[in-house]
Amino acid sequence: MEGIERAKLKDSITQWLLDNTGEHFPLHIYLSMGTPVETQAHFDEIIEEMYSEAKKYFSSEYYHGTSIFSSNEFTQKFLDSGGFVAEYDAITEANKKKIESTIRDLKIKKLTEKELEQKITNNKWALPLSIASIIIAGSALGWSIYNGANNVSQEQFYSLQNRLQSLENSIKQINTPIVIDSVQTKE
């Protein structure tokens, strides 16, 4: 018997102790409850477990090598707050949350590893692609300069030079200040 069934049996024993005040040998409790488990040894183990898990809520003494078990002033409060079933549920819920957290952490780790692998793969291609782009751009620039210089005729070059010279002269004329001599007239 494990899990919730074991917790329910512990709560049944606790209720029996409250209903039957006084000190009891585990064998007496076992027989009075109608042998709830297969063997007396198994029942004794459950009683010891109850005491070790919730010592504060029970009294236990030894009498001629045999333990005597009873309820105390805190037993009712323990049972009212849910007893062993509530403790079992709390432990189960805590374990469930721990498992969910572990699974979530593993998923995050797996995603992080995949992201890192993807970045490594991308970086393997980034440098060669950048270098190739620079080489292509430089080649295109060199080609256009080379072809541009060969396609201009000497006549076009002189025409362009004359136009630049005339523009330069126009700009000089615009920027030259006009000086007007003032003539004084005598009257």
Buried (B, 14 or more C-beta within 10 A) or exposed (E): EEEEEBBBBBBBBBBBBBEBEEBBBBEBBBEEBEEBBEEEEEBBEBBBEBBEEBEEBBBBEEEEEEBBBBBEEEBBEBBEEBBBBBBBEEEEEEEEEEEEEEEEEEEEEEEEEEEEEEEEEEEEEEEEEEEEEEEEEEEEEEEEEEEEEEEEEEEEEEEEEEEEEEEEEEEEEEEEEEEEEEEEEEE
